[in-house]
Amino acid sequence: MGLLKEEDRNYLRTEFEKILRDKVRILLFSSKDENCMYCKDTKQLLQEVSELSEKIELEIHDVESEKAEEFDVELAPSIIITDEDGEAGLRIRFTGIPSGYEFTTLIKDIMYISTKQLEITDATIQELQNVRNRLRMEVYVTPTCPYCPKAVLIAHQFAMVSEKIEAEMIESLEFPSLADRWGVMGVPHTVIRNLDKGNVVQFVGAYPENHVLSFVKDADSGKEMDLR
């Protein structure tokens, strides 16, 4: 039995045919370990999505493989979304199954990568060119959070624009040890780590694009901020 309803399949097939332009690569890092509760469902979900358009290419790798090591992937299931030519790099990531409200994030990311048309403003895109340090944006979510996709999509779009930014959705119920590290109590909870300077900016809530940009600038400048 499929995970997607037939009406959803038909809708997505039509939308993909109408919108998708360039090919999109989805890299899934999975595990056959029975302790990986969502690996099987994540694989099935991505297979069903990829079958809806010839523009979507799905690659499946073991999380213990050399490919996973090459791409700095340690947890399963993990997903990287990129373009055929690699211009988007390996910066748009999901750690955990993109289910519930986060399924919308997956679909939007596919469209962004394929069309190279984003929803953030030109002014924000210009400002992101000024990021100088390597930043990792981790957005902690749950599948039932209706506000989380907005936070993840802003972070993912920032990473699509700037080669200095890597953005990752982390499903906090699947990976509680990661969430506990930052004291995640409510979602969306965003952690921006400056990998060069070591400082951290974190906040809770689905802030508007311009506010998130401000937090990115703070992290890039070396500020330490905790707005939980």
MILO-852853 format. One record per atom (N, C-alpha, C, O, CB): residue in three letters; x, y, z. Coordinates in steps of 0.02 Angstrom, whole numbers, m for minus. Glycine has a CB too. Layout:
MILO-852853
     r       c1       c2       c3
   ala        X        Y        Z
...
end
This chain:
MILO-852853
     r       c1       c2       c3
   met       42      m60        0
   met        0        0        0
   met       44       62        0
   met       92       66       38
   met      m48        1       61
   gly       27      110      m43
   gly       67      171      m48
   gly       56      218       10
   gly        4      216       44
   gly       52      205     m112
   leu      104      261       21
   leu       99      312       73
   leu       60      373       49
   leu       27      407       88
   leu      168      334       97
   leu       64      386      m16
   leu       28      442      m45
   leu      m41      421      m70
   leu      m49      368     m100
   leu       68      473     m102
   lys      m90      463      m56
   lys     m158      450      m82
   lys     m158      460     m157
   lys     m118      498     m184
   lys     m210      496      m47
   glu     m202      425     m191
   glu     m205      430     m264
   glu     m219      501     m287
   glu     m192      523     m337
   glu     m257      382     m291
   glu     m262      536     m251
   glu     m278      605     m270
   glu     m217      650     m262
   glu     m207      697     m301
   glu     m336      632     m228
   asp     m175      636     m212
   asp     m114      675     m202
   asp      m63      658     m257
   asp      m28      703     m281
   asp      m83      661     m132
   arg      m59      596     m276
   arg      m15      576     m331
   arg      m33      613     m395
   arg       10      640     m429
   arg      m18      500     m342
   asn      m97      613     m410
   asn     m121      645     m471
   asn     m107      721     m470
   asn      m86      750     m520
   asn     m196      633     m480
   tyr     m118      751     m412
   tyr     m106      823     m405
   tyr      m32      838     m415
   tyr      m14      883     m452
   tyr     m130      848     m337
   leu       11      801     m380
   leu       83      814     m385
   leu      110      799     m455
   leu      153      835     m480
   leu      121      772     m334
   arg       85      747     m486
   arg      107      730     m554
   arg       92      789     m602
   arg      133      807     m643
   arg       72      666     m579
   thr       32      817     m594
   thr       13      874     m636
   thr       55      935     m621
   thr       78      970     m667
   thr      m61      890     m625
   glu       66      949     m557
   glu      106     1007     m537
   glu      179     1000     m560
   glu      208     1047     m585
   glu      104     1017     m462
   phe      207      940     m552
   phe      276      929     m574
   phe      282      938     m650
   phe      331      968     m673
   phe      298      858     m555
   glu      234      912     m686
   glu      236      918     m759
   glu      233      992     m781
   glu      264     1012     m830
   glu      179      879     m791
   lys      195     1030     m743
   lys      185     1100     m760
   lys      243     1144     m738
   lys      260     1193     m771
   lys      120     1126     m728
   ile      276     1126     m681
   ile      324     1171     m650
   ile      396     1151     m659
   ile      439     1193     m673
   ile      310     1177     m577
   leu      412     1087     m652
   leu      482     1066     m652
   leu      515     1079     m719
   leu      486     1069     m772
   leu      487      993     m634
   arg      578     1102     m716
   arg      615     1118     m776
   arg      679     1076     m781
   arg      686     1036     m827
   arg      633     1193     m776
   asp      724     1085     m734
   asp      787     1047     m733
   asp      781      987     m687
   asp      737      985     m644
   asp      846     1092     m711
   lys      825      939     m697
   lys      823      879     m656
   lys      845      894     m584
   lys      886      937     m571
   lys      868      825     m686
   val      816      856     m539
   val      831      862     m468
   val      856      795     m442
   val      827      743     m457
   val      768      886     m427
   arg      910      796     m405
   arg      937      734     m376
   arg      919      732     m302
   arg      931      780     m265
   arg     1014      730     m385
   ile      890      677     m281
   ile      876      665     m211
   ile      920      608     m188
   ile      916      552     m214
   ile      800      649     m199
   leu      962      621     m139
   leu     1007      570     m112
   leu      980      548      m44
   leu      978      588        3
   leu     1080      596     m107
   leu      961      486      m38
   leu      938      459       25
   leu      992      415       56
   leu     1019      370       23
   leu      872      418       16
   phe     1007      428      118
   phe     1054      386      156
   phe     1014      348      208
   phe      987      377      255
   phe     1112      429      189
   ser     1010      284      198
   ser      965      243      239
   ser     1005      187      273
   ser     1066      184      268
   ser      910      213      195
   ser      969      145      309
   ser     1000       89      344
   ser      951       31      348
   ser      891       41      353
   ser     1022      110      415
   lys      979      m29      345
   lys      937      m89      352
   lys      930     m110      425
   lys      896     m158      441
   lys      968     m147      312
   asp      963      m73      468
   asp      959      m86      540
   asp      887      m78      563
   asp      855      m27      549
   asp     1006      m39      579
   glu      861     m127      598
   glu      791     m124      621
   glu      779      m69      671
   glu      722      m50      684
   glu      770     m191      651
   asn      833      m42      700
   asn      826       13      747
   asn      811       79      712
   asn      791      128      744
   asn      888       20      789
   cys      820       81      646
   cys      802      141      608
   cys      728      137      592
   cys      708      108      541
   cys      845      147      542
   met      687      166      634
   met      615      158      631
   met      584      187      567
   met      534      161      543
   met      583      190      691
   tyr      614      240      541
   tyr      582      274      485
   tyr      619      267      419
   tyr      601      298      370
   tyr      576      347      501
   cys      671      225      417
   cys      709      216      355
   cys      665      186      299
   cys      667      210      242
   cys      769      172      368
   lys      628      135      316
   lys      586      102      266
   lys      534      150      238
   lys      524      154      178
   lys      552       41      296
   asp      500      186      283
   asp      448      233      260
   asp      477      291      220
   asp      447      313      171
   asp      409      260      321
   thr      536      315      240
   thr      568      370      204
   thr      586      347      133
   thr      575      384       85
   thr      631      394      241
   lys      613      288      128
   lys      630      260       62
   lys      568      253       18
   lys      569      272      m40
   lys      665      192       69
   gln      514      227       47
   gln      453      218        8
   gln      424      285      m13
   gln      402      293      m70
   gln      401      179       49
   leu      425      334       33
   leu      398      400       17
   leu      436      432      m41
   leu      405      460      m87
   leu      401      445       79
   leu      501      429      m38
   leu      542      460      m91
   leu      535      422     m157
   leu      537      453     m210
   leu      615      463      m70
   gln      527      357     m154
   gln      517      319     m215
   gln      451      339     m248
   gln      447      346     m309
   gln      518      244     m201
   glu      399      347     m207
   glu      334      366     m234
   glu      336      436     m265
   glu      306      449     m317
   glu      280      363     m179
   val      372      482     m233
   val      378      550     m259
   val      418      550     m324
   val      399      582     m373
   val      412      596     m208
   ser      474      513     m326
   ser      517      513     m385
   ser      483      482     m445
   ser      499      498     m502
   ser      581      477     m370
   glu      435      437     m433
   glu      399      405     m487
   glu      350      452     m522
   glu      323      435     m575
   glu      362      344     m462
   leu      339      510     m492
   leu      290      557     m519
   leu      317      602     m573
   leu      279      637     m607
   leu      262      598     m464
   ser      383      602     m581
   ser      413      645     m633
   ser      481      617     m655
   ser      520      594     m613
   ser      422      717     m608
   glu      493      618     m719
   glu      558      597     m745
   glu      612      648     m729
   glu      671      636     m741
   glu      554      586     m820
   lys      592      706     m703
   lys      640      758     m684
   lys      671      744     m615
   lys      719      778     m595
   lys      606      826     m684
   ile      645      695     m579
   ile      669      681     m511
   ile      708      615     m512
   ile      681      563     m530
   ile      610      677     m461
   glu      771      618     m492
   glu      813      559     m489
   glu      828      543     m416
   glu      853      585     m379
   glu      879      570     m529
   leu      813      482     m396
   leu      825      460     m327
   leu      885      413     m324
   leu      888      363     m360
   leu      762      425     m299
   glu      932      430     m281
   glu      989      386     m267
   glu      984      362     m195
   glu      971      402     m150
   glu     1057      423     m280
   ile      994      298     m184
   ile      990      270     m117
   ile     1058      242      m97
   ile     1086      200     m132
   ile      935      216     m112
   his     1083      265      m41
   his     1148      243      m16
   his     1142      220       56
   his     1098      243       93
   his     1201      300      m22
   asp     1185      175       76
   asp     1186      153      146
   asp     1222      206      187
   asp     1271      236      165
   asp     1221       84      152
   val     1198      216      248
   val     1228      268      290
   val     1299      249      312
   val     1336      291      336
   val     1185      280      352
   glu     1317      185      303
   glu     1384      163      320
   glu     1430      163      259
   glu     1488      141      264
   glu     1382       93      350
   ser     1407      187      202
   ser     1445      183      140
   ser     1498      238      136
   ser     1497      286      174
   ser     1398      187       81
   glu     1543      230       87
   glu     1593      282       74
   glu     1560      346       50
   glu     1584      401       64
   glu     1644      258       22
   lys     1504      339       14
   lys     1468      398      m10
   lys     1442      439       49
   lys     1444      501       47
   lys     1410      377      m55
   ala     1418      406      100
   ala     1394      442      159
   ala     1451      478      194
   ala     1444      534      216
   ala     1360      393      208
   glu     1508      445      198
   glu     1567      477      228
   glu     1589      536      186
   glu     1607      589      214
   glu     1624      426      235
   glu     1588      529      121
   glu     1607      582       76
   glu     1563      644       85
   glu     1587      700       82
   glu     1604      559        3
   phe     1498      632       96
   phe     1450      687      103
   phe     1438      707      176
   phe     1393      746      190
   phe     1385      668       71
   asp     1478      679      221
   asp     1474      696      292
   asp     1405      681      321
   asp     1375      722      357
   asp     1490      770      302
   val     1379      622      305
   val     1315      599      330
   val     1327      543      380
   val     1361      494      364
   val     1268      576      273
   glu     1298      549      440
   glu     1309      499      492
   glu     1244      467      515
   glu     1246      412      543
   glu     1344      530      550
   leu     1187      500      505
   leu     1124      476      532
   leu     1077      454      477
   leu     1078      480      421
   leu     1091      530      574
   ala     1035      405      493
   ala      985      380      446
   ala      916      384      478
   ala      907      371      537
   ala     1001      308      425
   pro      867      404      437
   pro      872      425      367
   pro      893      497      360
   pro      872      541      398
   pro      805      415      332
   ser      936      510      311
   ser      956      578      294
   ser      946      588      219
   ser      954      542      179
   ser     1031      591      314
   ile      927      649      201
   ile      912      665      131
   ile      950      727      111
   ile      952      776      148
   ile      836      675      121
   ile      980      725       53
   ile     1011      784       23
   ile      975      797      m44
   ile      965      751      m83
   ile     1088      775       12
   ile      956      860      m56
   ile      925      878     m119
   ile      970      926     m156
   ile      992      977     m129
   ile      854      910     m107
   thr      985      910     m218
   thr     1029      951     m258
   thr     1009      948     m331
   thr      962      912     m349
   thr     1102      930     m249
   asp     1045      985     m373
   asp     1029      985     m444
   asp     1076      939     m482
   asp     1126      915     m455
   asp     1032     1056     m471
   glu     1060      927     m544
   glu     1098      879     m584
   glu     1171      901     m594
   glu     1215      859     m595
   glu     1065      871     m652
   asp     1182      966     m600
   asp     1249      991     m612
   asp     1289     1005     m548
   asp     1348     1022     m551
   asp     1245     1053     m654
   gly     1256      999     m491
   gly     1290     1009     m428
   gly     1299     1081     m407
   gly     1335     1096     m360
   gly     1356      978     m431
   glu     1266     1127     m443
   glu     1272     1198     m425
   glu     1244     1213     m356
   glu     1267     1259     m322
   glu     1237     1242     m478
   ala     1194     1175     m336
   ala     1164     1185     m270
   ala     1205     1153     m215
   ala     1189     1160     m156
   ala     1093     1158     m269
   gly     1257     1116     m234
   gly     1299     1085     m184
   gly     1262     1031     m146
   gly     1216     1000     m171
   gly     1327     1136     m137
   leu     1284     1021      m84
   leu     1254      969      m41
   leu     1227     1002       22
   leu     1229      973       76
   leu     1305      914      m23
   arg     1201     1063       14
   arg     1187     1105       73
   arg     1115     1101       97
   arg     1099     1126      150
   arg     1203     1175       57
   ile     1070     1070       58
   ile      999     1066       77
   ile      985      996      103
   ile      987      948       64
   ile      952     1085       17
   arg      972      990      168
   arg      969      924      199
   arg      908      915      243
   arg      879      963      270
   arg     1032      913      241
   phe      889      852      250
   phe      838      830      297
   phe      868      775      339
   phe      896      727      311
   phe      771      807      261
   thr      863      780      404
   thr      882      724      447
   thr      818      701      481
   thr      791      733      526
   thr      936      746      501
   gly      793      644      457
   gly      728      620      478
   gly      679      621      421
   gly      691      653      369
   gly      702      661      536
   ile      624      586      429
   ile      575      581      375
   ile      537      647      366
   ile      514      676      416
   ile      526      524      390
   pro      530      672      305
   pro      491      733      293
   pro      417      717      287
   pro      388      718      233
   pro      516      768      228
   ser      387      701      344
   ser      317      681      344
   ser      274      736      374
   ser      300      787      397
   ser      307      615      383
   gly      209      725      375
   gly      164      776      402
   gly      171      841      363
   gly      173      841      302
   gly      177      787      476
   tyr      174      897      400
   tyr      181      962      368
   tyr      246      969      330
   tyr      251     1008      283
   tyr      176     1018      420
   glu      298      931      350
   glu      363      937      317
   glu      364      906      247
   glu      412      916      210
   glu      416      906      360
   phe      312      868      229
   phe      309      842      161
   phe      304      901      112
   phe      331      897       56
   phe      248      795      153
   thr      270      954      133
   thr      265     1014       91
   thr      334     1044       79
   thr      348     1069       24
   thr      219     1066      123
   thr      376     1042      130
   thr      444     1069      123
   thr      483     1030       71
   thr      517     1059       29
   thr      481     1066      191
   leu      477      964       72
   leu      510      922       23
   leu      489      941      m48
   leu      531      949      m92
   leu      495      848       36
   ile      424      947      m59
   ile      398      963     m125
   ile      420     1032     m148
   ile      440     1042     m205
   ile      321      958     m126
   lys      418     1081     m103
   lys      439     1149     m119
   lys      513     1150     m137
   lys      533     1184     m185
   lys      425     1196      m61
   asp      554     1113     m100
   asp      625     1112     m114
   asp      639     1084     m183
   asp      682     1110     m220
   asp      662     1070      m61
   ile      603     1032     m202
   ile      611     1003     m269
   ile      596     1055     m322
   ile      632     1061     m371
   ile      564      941     m278
   met      544     1094     m311
   met      525     1146     m359
   met      576     1202     m361
   met      594     1226     m415
   met      456     1174     m342
   tyr      601     1222     m303
   tyr      651     1275     m300
   tyr      714     1255     m339
   tyr      740     1293     m380
   tyr      670     1291     m227
   ile      737     1194     m326
   ile      799     1171     m358
   ile      789     1164     m433
   ile      833     1182     m472
   ile      821     1103     m328
   ser      732     1139     m454
   ser      720     1127     m524
   ser      712     1191     m564
   ser      737     1196     m620
   ser      658     1084     m533
   thr      679     1240     m535
   thr      664     1302     m572
   thr      713     1358     m557
   thr      719     1406     m595
   thr      595     1325     m555
   lys      750     1351     m501
   lys      794     1405     m478
   lys      756     1469     m465
   lys      785     1524     m467
   lys      850     1417     m529
   gln      693     1462     m451
   gln      651     1519     m434
   gln      632     1513     m360
   gln      596     1467     m340
   gln      587     1523     m479
   leu      656     1561     m320
   leu      644     1559     m248
   leu      590     1608     m227
   leu      567     1649     m267
   leu      709     1575     m211
   glu      569     1603     m165
   glu      517     1647     m139
   glu      544     1701      m94
   glu      506     1745      m72
   glu      466     1606     m102
   ile      609     1699      m79
   ile      638     1754      m40
   ile      652     1813      m87
   ile      656     1804     m148
   ile      704     1730       m5
   thr      659     1871      m58
   thr      664     1932      m99
   thr      734     1940     m130
   thr      783     1911     m106
   thr      647     1993      m56
   asp      737     1980     m182
   asp      801     1996     m214
   asp      848     2031     m165
   asp      909     2021     m167
   asp      790     2039     m276
   ala      819     2072     m121
   ala      860     2108      m72
   ala      894     2058      m24
   ala      953     2067       m7
   ala      817     2158      m32
   thr      857     2007       m4
   thr      886     1956       40
   thr      940     1917        4
   thr      993     1902       32
   thr      832     1909       67
   ile      926     1900      m58
   ile      975     1863      m98
   ile     1040     1902     m104
   ile     1095     1874      m99
   ile      948     1848     m169
   gln     1034     1968     m113
   gln     1093     2011     m118
   gln     1131     2012      m52
   gln     1193     2008      m52
   gln     1074     2082     m139
   glu     1095     2017        3
   glu     1127     2020       69
   glu     1163     1955       85
   glu     1216     1956      117
   glu     1075     2034      123
   leu     1136     1899       62
   leu     1167     1834       77
   leu     1234     1826       41
   leu     1274     1783       61
   leu     1120     1778       56
   gln     1247     1866      m10
   gln     1311     1863      m44
   gln     1367     1888        2
   gln     1426     1877      m12
   gln     1310     1904     m109
   asn     1349     1923       55
   asn     1399     1953       99
   asn     1419     1907      157
   asn     1462     1926      197
   asn     1373     2017      127
   val     1389     1849      163
   val     1407     1802      216
   val     1478     1778      206
   val     1496     1755      151
   val     1357     1741      218
   arg     1519     1784      257
   arg     1590     1769      251
   arg     1611     1704      286
   arg     1660     1672      266
   arg     1630     1826      279
   asn     1574     1684      337
   asn     1593     1624      375
   asn     1548     1565      358
   asn     1492     1575      333
   asn     1590     1639      450
   arg     1572     1506      372
   arg     1531     1446      360
   arg     1479     1440      415
   arg     1495     1436      474
   arg     1576     1382      357
   leu     1415     1441      394
   leu     1360     1437      442
   leu     1320     1374      430
   leu     1307     1354      373
   leu     1315     1499      436
   arg     1299     1342      484
   arg     1254     1285      480
   arg     1190     1302      516
   arg     1189     1314      576
   arg     1287     1220      510
   met     1135     1303      478
   met     1070     1317      506
   met     1033     1251      518
   met     1018     1215      471
   met     1028     1365      460
   glu     1019     1236      581
   glu      983     1175      599
   glu      914     1196      624
   glu      908     1232      673
   glu     1022     1134      653
   val      862     1172      589
   val      794     1189      608
   val      761     1126      636
   val      749     1078      599
   val      754     1218      547
   tyr      746     1127      700
   tyr      715     1070      734
   tyr      639     1074      727
   tyr      610     1127      741
   tyr      736     1066      808
   val      609     1020      706
   val      537     1019      690
   val      504      957      717
   val      537      910      741
   val      527     1024      614
   thr      437      956      713
   thr      398      895      722
   thr      348      892      664
   thr      331      944      636
   thr      361      895      792
   pro      326      833      646
   pro      280      826      589
   pro      214      862      597
   pro      181      878      547
   pro      268      754      575
   thr      193      874      659
   thr      127      903      671
   thr      130      980      680
   thr       79     1011      696
   thr       96      872      732
   cys      189     1009      671
   cys      197     1081      680
   cys      181     1118      616
   cys      218     1111      567
   cys      269     1098      703
   pro      127     1157      614
   pro      108     1192      551
   pro      153     1251      535
   pro      153     1275      478
   pro       37     1215      556
   tyr      191     1275      584
   tyr      234     1334      572
   tyr      305     1314      551
   tyr      343     1356      527
   tyr      237     1377      635
   cys      322     1251      560
   cys      391     1228      548
   cys      412     1233      475
   cys      469     1253      461
   cys      398     1157      572
   pro      369     1214      426
   pro      391     1218      357
   pro      416     1288      336
   pro      463     1293      298
   pro      334     1198      312
   lys      384     1340      362
   lys      406     1408      345
   lys      478     1419      366
   lys      519     1446      329
   lys      360     1461      377
   ala      494     1397      427
   ala      562     1406      454
   ala      613     1365      413
   ala      667     1390      398
   ala      565     1386      527
   val      595     1304      396
   val      640     1261      359
   val      650     1288      288
   val      707     1290      263
   val      614     1189      356
   leu      597     1310      256
   leu      601     1334      187
   leu      643     1397      182
   leu      680     1406      133
   leu      532     1347      159
   ile      639     1441      231
   ile      681     1501      230
   ile      754     1480      236
   ile      797     1505      199
   ile      661     1549      287
   ala      768     1436      283
   ala      837     1413      292
   ala      864     1378      230
   ala      920     1390      209
   ala      842     1366      353
   his      823     1335      200
   his      844     1299      140
   his      857     1347       82
   his      904     1338       44
   his      791     1248      120
   gln      814     1397       75
   gln      825     1446       21
   gln      888     1486       33
   gln      924     1502      m15
   gln      764     1493       15
   phe      902     1503       95
   phe      964     1538      110
   phe     1024     1496       88
   phe     1073     1522       61
   phe      969     1555      186
   ala     1020     1430      100
   ala     1075     1385       81
   ala     1080     1377        6
   ala     1135     1366      m21
   ala     1066     1317      114
   met     1024     1383      m29
   met     1026     1379     m102
   met     1061     1439     m132
   met     1091     1436     m185
   met      955     1373     m130
   val     1057     1495      m96
   val     1087     1558     m121
   val     1160     1563     m103
   val     1201     1581     m146
   val     1049     1618      m93
   ser     1177     1547      m41
   ser     1246     1557      m17
   ser     1283     1491       m9
   ser     1259     1445       24
   ser     1244     1593       50
   glu     1341     1487      m39
   glu     1384     1428      m32
   glu     1413     1423       38
   glu     1441     1371       56
   glu     1440     1430      m83
   lys     1406     1475       78
   lys     1432     1475      146
   lys     1382     1446      196
   lys     1399     1433      253
   lys     1449     1546      167
   ile     1320     1434      174
   ile     1267     1412      219
   ile     1245     1341      203
   ile     1231     1325      145
   ile     1208     1460      217
   glu     1241     1300      254
   glu     1211     1234      249
   glu     1149     1234      294
   glu     1153     1255      352
   glu     1262     1177      269
   ala     1093     1210      269
   ala     1031     1212      307
   ala     1001     1142      312
   ala      997     1106      263
   ala      980     1260      275
   glu      981     1125      372
   glu      960     1056      385
   glu      896     1055      427
   glu      893     1087      480
   glu     1015     1018      421
   met      845     1020      404
   met      787     1005      444
   met      804      944      488
   met      829      894      462
   met      723      991      400
   ile      791      948      552
   ile      802      892      598
   ile      737      875      633
   ile      708      918      667
   ile      859      908      649
   glu      715      814      624
   glu      653      792      656
   glu      669      775      729
   glu      700      725      744
   glu      621      730      619
   ser      646      819      775
   ser      669      815      844
   ser      642      753      882
   ser      673      731      930
   ser      648      877      881
   leu      586      726      860
   leu      560      666      893
   leu      599      604      872
   leu      605      557      912
   leu      485      657      876
   glu      625      603      812
   glu      666      548      788
   glu      736      550      818
   glu      765      498      832
   glu      671      548      712
   phe      762      610      829
   phe      830      618      853
   phe      830      662      916
   phe      855      719      914
   phe      875      650      798
   pro      803      635      971
   pro      797      675     1033
   pro      864      696     1062
   pro      869      747     1095
   pro      759      636     1085
   ser      916      657     1050
   ser      982      675     1078
   ser     1008      740     1046
   ser     1040      780     1079
   ser     1033      617     1067
   leu      994      749      980
   leu     1014      811      947
   leu      973      869      974
   leu     1000      923      986
   leu     1005      804      871
   ala      908      858      983
   ala      864      911     1008
   ala      883      929     1080
   ala      882      988     1098
   ala      791      889     1005
   asp      899      879     1120
   asp      917      892     1190
   asp      980      933     1196
   asp      989      971     1244
   asp      925      826     1228
   arg     1025      925     1148
   arg     1088      962     1150
   arg     1076     1037     1152
   arg     1114     1074     1183
   arg     1131      944     1089
   trp     1022     1059     1118
   trp     1008     1130     1115
   trp      948     1149     1158
   trp      923     1206     1154
   trp      996     1151     1043
   gly      925     1102     1199
   gly      869     1118     1243
   gly      804     1133     1207
   gly      766     1177     1227
   gly      886     1175     1286
   val      792     1096     1153
   val      732     1107     1113
   val      670     1089     1153
   val      661     1031     1172
   val      734     1068     1048
   met      627     1137     1165
   met      564     1126     1201
   met      505     1141     1156
   met      453     1107     1160
   met      561     1170     1264
   gly      512     1191     1113
   gly      459     1208     1065
   gly      489     1211      996
   gly      549     1221      987
   gly      426     1275     1084
   val      446     1203      946
   val      469     1204      876
   val      427     1254      836
   val      369     1267      854
   val      465     1133      845
   pro      455     1281      782
   pro      523     1271      756
   pro      576     1305      799
   pro      567     1362      821
   pro      528     1296      685
   his      629     1269      810
   his      686     1294      849
   his      746     1295      801
   his      768     1243      777
   his      700     1250      914
   thr      772     1354      788
   thr      827     1361      740
   thr      893     1375      776
   thr      896     1419      819
   thr      813     1416      690
   val      943     1337      758
   val     1011     1347      785
   val     1056     1365      726
   val     1062     1326      679
   val     1036     1282      822
   ile     1089     1423      730
   ile     1136     1443      678
   ile     1206     1440      708
   ile     1223     1478      753
   ile     1121     1515      650
   arg     1246     1393      683
   arg     1314     1384      709
   arg     1365     1414      661
   arg     1364     1398      601
   arg     1328     1309      722
   asn     1408     1455      687
   asn     1463     1482      647
   asn     1520     1432      653
   asn     1553     1428      705
   asn     1484     1554      671
   leu     1533     1394      600
   leu     1582     1341      603
   leu     1653     1367      603
   leu     1700     1331      620
   leu     1572     1294      544
   asp     1662     1429      584
   asp     1729     1459      584
   asp     1746     1493      650
   asp     1802     1487      675
   asp     1735     1509      527
   lys     1698     1528      679
   lys     1711     1566      740
   lys     1687     1530      803
   lys     1710     1546      858
   lys     1678     1633      736
   gly     1641     1482      796
   gly     1620     1443      853
   gly     1560     1470      891
   gly     1537     1438      939
   gly     1675     1435      899
   asn     1535     1527      872
   asn     1478     1556      907
   asn     1412     1527      882
   asn     1409     1496      829
   asn     1477     1632      900
   val     1359     1536      922
   val     1293     1508      906
   val     1239     1560      916
   val     1240     1597      966
   val     1279     1445      949
   val     1192     1564      869
   val     1132     1604      876
   val     1073     1557      871
   val     1067     1519      823
   val     1127     1661      821
   gln     1029     1558      921
   gln      970     1514      918
   gln      908     1550      940
   gln      909     1595      981
   gln      981     1452      962
   phe      852     1529      910
   phe      788     1561      924
   phe      731     1512      909
   phe      741     1462      875
   phe      780     1626      881
   val      674     1527      937
   val      615     1484      929
   val      560     1524      894
   val      546     1581      911
   val      590     1457      997
   gly      529     1493      844
   gly      474     1525      809
   gly      486     1531      734
   gly      543     1527      711
   gly      462     1593      838
   ala      433     1541      697
   ala      437     1549      624
   ala      440     1623      608
   ala      390     1654      592
   ala      376     1515      588
   tyr      499     1651      613
   tyr      509     1722      602
   tyr      504     1740      528
   tyr      515     1698      485
   tyr      577     1744      630
   pro      487     1802      513
   pro      487     1825      444
   pro      558     1823      415
   pro      607     1823      451
   pro      458     1896      439
   glu      561     1821      350
   glu      624     1816      314
   glu      676     1867      336
   glu      734     1850      346
   glu      612     1823      240
   asn      655     1931      343
   asn      703     1984      360
   asn      732     1975      430
   asn      789     1993      443
   asn      670     2052      355
   his      691     1947      476
   his      716     1934      543
   his      767     1877      542
   his      819     1881      576
   his      658     1916      591
   val      753     1825      504
   val      800     1769      499
   val      866     1793      467
   val      920     1772      488
   val      769     1711      457
   leu      861     1836      418
   leu      920     1864      387
   leu      962     1902      439
   leu     1023     1898      439
   leu      901     1910      329
   ser      928     1939      482
   ser      963     1975      535
   ser     1000     1928      582
   ser     1056     1941      602
   ser      913     2018      575
   phe      967     1871      598
   phe     1000     1821      641
   phe     1061     1791      606
   phe     1111     1777      638
   phe      950     1766      661
   val     1055     1780      541
   val     1112     1754      503
   val     1170     1803      505
   val     1228     1783      513
   val     1091     1739      430
   lys     1155     1866      497
   lys     1208     1917      500
   lys     1240     1918      570
   lys     1301     1925      575
   lys     1179     1987      484
   asp     1199     1911      622
   asp     1226     1909      690
   asp     1274     1850      698
   asp     1328     1856      726
   asp     1169     1905      742
   ala     1253     1792      674
   ala     1295     1733      679
   ala     1359     1741      639
   ala     1413     1722      662
   ala     1256     1671      655
   asp     1354     1771      580
   asp     1411     1780      537
   asp     1461     1829      568
   asp     1522     1822      558
   asp     1389     1807      468
   ser     1436     1877      606
   ser     1480     1928      637
   ser     1514     1902      700
   ser     1559     1935      727
   ser     1441     1990      653
   gly     1493     1844      725
   gly     1524     1815      784
   gly     1484     1823      848
   gly     1509     1807      902
   gly     1590     1845      793
   lys     1423     1849      843
   lys     1383     1859      904
   lys     1358     1792      932
   lys     1347     1744      895
   lys     1323     1904      889
   glu     1351     1791      997
   glu     1322     1733     1033
   glu     1254     1755     1059
   glu     1251     1802     1099
   glu     1369     1708     1091
   met     1200     1722     1037
   met     1133     1743     1056
   met     1090     1682     1070
   met     1090     1634     1032
   met     1101     1786     1002
   asp     1052     1685     1125
   asp     1005     1633     1143
   asp      937     1665     1157
   asp      927     1694     1210
   asp     1030     1592     1205
   leu      891     1659     1108
   leu      826     1692     1113
   leu      770     1642     1125
   leu      713     1653     1102
   leu      812     1733     1051
   arg      785     1588     1159
   arg      733     1538     1174
   arg      684     1565     1225
   arg      637     1531     1244
   arg      763     1473     1198
end
